[in-house]
Amino acid sequence: MKLFERIVSRSWRRTTMRCTLLAAGMLALSSAASSQDQNVATPKDTIFARKILMDSIHRNMGELESIASSGKDLAEGKEHADIVSVMLMVFPHLFPPSTNQWKADTERDAGTDTFAAPEVWSNFADFYARSGAASRTAHKASRTERVEEFKSLVGELRVACDSCHKVYLKSQ
């Protein structure tokens, strides 16, 4: 048992040292980044970033729904739910006022033009709350051990996504 304890202790020290070095590196980089001009990111860049994030959420939701309908591989489903939870937590932060650029009856570039309805910004508290609630539902799904509860939570998450899209997404 002492050999095992020494191995675990060494491993723990190495892990702690790596985390400390990583944190120190991140701190050094963050101070360098904070002195850089943050104005180089344009609203189109932000819109593109949130489209990429939403596409990732959509792909993970597809996996979640497939796993929920089959009732198989709960562990993989929980991973997808955890990913969706984190992404939904971040999502509303990609809607600064400068990206409120919806214009009706104009031709839009699907990659860089927004399809977010102006109501996102006029009712941002609701938009933010919906994203947070959906994130918490995905988080619960990522922590459940029961297949039936997982299925139910994935269903709730789909309803949350669809109802938010109904209010805050323009189709054309």
N, C-alpha and C positions, 0 to 999 in steps of 0.2 A: 504494500500500500504506500510506503514512503516513496518508492520510485515514481508511482503514479502522481503523487502529490508534488514531487519535484518537477515532473514534466508539465503538469498543469500550471504550477507556479511560474516556470520559465515562459510558458506560452502566454500566460496572463501578463507577465512583465513586458514581453515583446509586443503584445497587442496594445497595452497601455502606452508604451513608448511610441509605437506607430501612430496611435491616435493623437498623442501629444505633438508629435512632429507634424502631422497633418493639420492640426488646429493652428499651430504656429505658422505654418506655410500659408494657410487660408487667411490668417490675420495679416500677414505681411502683404499678401496679394490684395486684400480688401482695402488696405490703406493706400496702395498704389492705384487701385481702381477708383477710389473715391476722389483722387486728385485729377482724374481724367475728365474730359468734357463729356457729359452725359447727353448732350443735345444731338449727338450724331445719329441716334436712333430716331427714325421718322415715324409718324403715325402709321404709315403703310407697313413698316417693319413690325410694329406691335400687332397690327391687324393680322399679318401673316403668321406671327408667333401664336396668336390665339387660335387661328384656323388649324395650325398644326397640332396644337394641344387638343382642340375639340375632335380632330380626326383620330387622335390616339385614344381619347375617351370613347369615341364611337366604336373603334376596333375592339377595345377591351369589353365594352358592353355586349358586343356580338358574342364574344367568347363566354362572358358571364351567362347570357341567355341560353347559349348552346349547352353549357354545363348544367345549368338549372333545369333545362327541359329533359336532359338525359339522366340527371341524378347521379352522374358518375364524376369521379375525380374532384371531390370537394376541395382537396388541398390546392389544386390548380385554380379552381374558382375563387378561393379565398385570396390567392395572390392577385388575381385580376381585380377583385373587389378592393383590395388594399391600394393598388395602383390608381384605380378610379377615384378612391377617396382622396388621395393626395392631390391628384390633378384637379378635382373639383374645388379643393381648398384654395388652390392657386388661381383658378380660372377668373374669378371676378376682378382680380388685380390687374388683368390685362385689358381693362376698359377705361383708360384715362380719358378725360373729356376731349382731348385732341383727336380721339378716334371716333367720335360721334359724327360720322360723315355720310350717313344714309341720305340719298337723294332719289326720290321716286322718278320713275320713267326715264332712267338714264342707263346707258350700257355700262356694265361693271365687269372688271377683271375678277374672275372667281378666286384668284390667288391673293390679291392684295386689296380688293375693295370690300368694304364691310357689308354684311347682311344683317347686322345687329340693328334692331329697331331703336329709334330715338328714345323710346320708353325705358331702355336700359338706364339712361342717364337721368331722365326725369323722375324715375322711380327706383333709383339705385339701391335704396335700402331693401326693397322687396327682392330685387335681383340678387343682391348679396346674401340675403337670408335664405333664398331658395337654393343657392349654390351650397351654402353651409349645411342646410338640412339634407340635401342630397349626398353631400360628403359624409355626413354622420350615418346615413343609411348604408352607404357603401362600406363604411368602417365597421358597422355592426355585422354586415354580411361577411366581412373578412375575419371576424372573430367567432362566428358561430361554429358549433360542432354538429349541428343538426341539419340534415339535408332539407327537411321541410321548411325550417326557418330560413335557410339560405334561399330556397326557391321563392318564398314569400317576400324576402327583402329585395331580391333582384327584381321582382314584380313591382314593388314599391319604388325602386330606383328608376325603372322604366317610366312609370307614371310621373315621377318628379321631373325627369328629363323632358318628356313630351309636353307636360303642362308649361314648363319654362319656355320651351321652343315656341309654343303656341302664342305666348305673350310677347316674347323678346326677340324673335327671329323673323326676318322678312324673307319671303321665298323668291320674290323678283320685283 
